[in-house]
Every structure is written in structure tokens, then in C-alpha cells.
Amino acid sequence: MMPHKWSILKSFIRRHIATVVLVLCAGLLANVLTIAIPVSIGKYYDLLFEYHSRRAQVLDFLPQSWWDTVPHFLTFFFMLIILRTVLAFIDRFYTGKLGELLVKEMREKLFE
């Protein structure tokens, strides 16, 4: 008799818990950075035009020295983009890897 689908998934997750946690954390951080990128553009307009937007205040918990000049801001902004790209890649790569492992294990159980 074939085990229940949830028990198969639970045992798969238990065996690959480190990868599952990595995928969840990378996906969460990539999504947070997706929101932080346009908000940081608001900080750029604050810097250029000395306008204080309410949306840009979300990033006030970070040090002011990260965007007190245009070169500092550009460094911060490009680092955000690079970090978001790396985290999105990790999320997609390991999600695909977990999917392939699950399909392999299911195929092996089906044809044993």
C-alpha cells in the first residue's frame, strides 16, 4: 500500500530540512529586497531634492551614512540589486533541485 501524500512530503522535508530552510529564507529575503529597491529610490529623491517622503522613512532604521551622498547611495542601491539577484537565484535553483529530488524519490517509490 502506498503511504499518504502528506507523510511522503513530511519525510522528504525532514530529510532535506537544511535546503528547505535555505529556500524559504532566500525567497523571503529576495521578496523583502524587491520591496526595498523602489523604497530606496524614494531615499534617492530625498537626497536630491531634500524632500522627505513617507514611504522612504521605512529605511530610516539603516545608517544615514549609506546614502548621505549620491556615490554612497549608488553603492547601496547596486548592492541591493546584486543581493536580490543572488537570493532570487538561490531560491529558484534550490527550489528546482528540491523538486527534482522529490520527483526522483516518487518515481523510485512508484516503480519499486
C-alpha positions in Angstrom: 0.0 0.0 0.0 1.2 3.5 -0.9 1.9 5.9 2.0 -0.3 9.0 2.3 0.9 12.0 0.3 1.4 14.2 3.4 3.6 11.6 5.1 5.7 11.4 1.9 6.1 15.2 1.9 6.9 15.4 5.6 9.5 12.7 5.4 11.0 14.4 2.3 11.2 17.8 4.1 12.7 16.1 7.2 15.5 14.6 5.1 16.2 17.9 3.3 15.5 20.3 6.1 18.6 22.5 5.5 17.8 23.0 1.8 14.1 23.7 2.6 15.1 26.3 5.2 17.6 27.9 2.8 14.9 28.1 0.1 12.4 29.7 2.5 14.9 32.2 3.8 16.3 33.1 0.4 12.8 33.6 -1.0 11.7 35.7 1.9 14.8 37.9 1.8 14.6 38.3 -2.0 10.9 39.4 -1.7 11.8 41.9 1.1 14.6 43.3 -1.1 12.1 43.5 -4.0 10.1 45.9 -1.9 13.2 47.7 -0.6 14.5 48.6 -4.0 11.7 51.1 -5.0 11.6 52.4 -1.4 15.4 53.2 -1.7 14.7 55.1 -4.9 12.5 57.3 -2.6 15.5 57.8 -0.4 17.4 58.9 -3.6 14.8 61.6 -4.3 15.0 62.7 -0.6 18.8 63.1 -1.1 18.5 65.0 -4.4 15.5 67.3 -3.8 15.6 67.4 0.0 12.1 66.1 0.0 11.0 63.8 2.8 8.7 61.1 1.5 6.8 59.0 4.0 7.5 55.8 2.0 11.2 56.4 2.2 11.0 56.6 6.0 10.7 52.8 6.1 14.5 52.6 5.6 15.3 55.1 8.4 16.5 52.2 10.6 19.6 51.9 8.4 22.6 54.2 8.9 22.2 57.6 7.2 25.9 57.3 6.0 24.7 54.7 3.5 23.0 57.3 1.3 24.3 60.7 2.5 25.9 61.3 -0.9 25.0 60.2 -4.4 28.0 57.8 -4.7 27.1 56.2 -1.3 23.5 55.8 -2.4 24.5 54.3 -5.8 26.8 51.8 -4.0 24.0 50.9 -1.6 21.4 50.7 -4.4 23.6 48.4 -6.6 24.4 46.2 -3.6 20.6 45.8 -3.0 20.1 44.8 -6.7 23.0 42.4 -6.6 21.9 40.8 -3.3 18.4 40.5 -4.5 19.6 38.8 -7.7 21.8 36.3 -5.8 19.0 35.5 -3.4 16.4 35.0 -6.2 18.9 32.7 -8.0 19.5 30.7 -4.8 15.7 30.5 -4.3 15.0 29.3 -7.9 18.0 27.0 -8.1 17.3 25.1 -4.9 13.6 25.1 -5.4 14.2 23.3 -8.7 16.7 21.0 -7.1 14.2 20.0 -4.4 11.6 19.5 -7.0 13.8 17.2 -9.0 14.8 15.2 -5.8 11.1 14.8 -4.9 10.2 13.6 -8.4 13.1 11.2 -8.3 12.1 9.8 -5.0 8.4 9.5 -6.0 9.5 7.7 -9.2 11.6 5.3 -7.3 8.8 4.5 -4.8 6.3 4.1 -7.6 8.4 1.6 -9.6 9.9 -0.4 -6.7 
